[in-house]
């Protein structure tokens, strides 16, 4: 069965510090992987995606993520967090074939302190 | 204007009332989706549609129905709303061959 685990419900970091948000997935087929960000009162915006090729993908707003097949992980990173990064972050997995529906993790809420 | 537009953005209703949430898109995508977001549960798929004649249940379709009136319009109905349907509802679209979803800004529904 498909599943996405985001083990950290809430993370607090200082502005300027580095950030890593964890995502582990379970999926029978070759996965597509995504990170979305949701700012308060807003919809979800795509940060980055992995379909194939280079396992380190770059996204918007200075974010990157690394696909590690052996660990079934797709962790999101940013070297220096800005106050505007405070939001909720969702990892999602989908298939390259078939219905191609996306399955979402439960989210990680990021708080940034000055 | 937003590519994926949801109406209403906020709605408060009472138990037993019929509610319709509407979604329209200007992206020209074939696939449309309705998700529900609850705190601590992430997003869960209610219904999805690959085209006007192809509608499918998601993981939590009980208590909901949908209608794909046109390629650009996909509405979600609660025939008889109950309090545990209080949630934030998102419409999303996807191109046939691509994997990413494009989301509307959400419709917050409160059932008293």
Interface residues (C-beta under 8 A of the other chain):
Chain A: X4 X9 X32 X34 X36 X41 X42 X43 X44 X45 X46 X49 X51 X90 X92 X94 X96 X99 X100 X101 X102 X104 X105 X106 X107
Chain B: X4 X33 X35 X40 X41 X42 X43 X44 X45 X48 X56 X58 X90 X92 X94 X99 X100 X101 X102 X103 X104 X105 X106
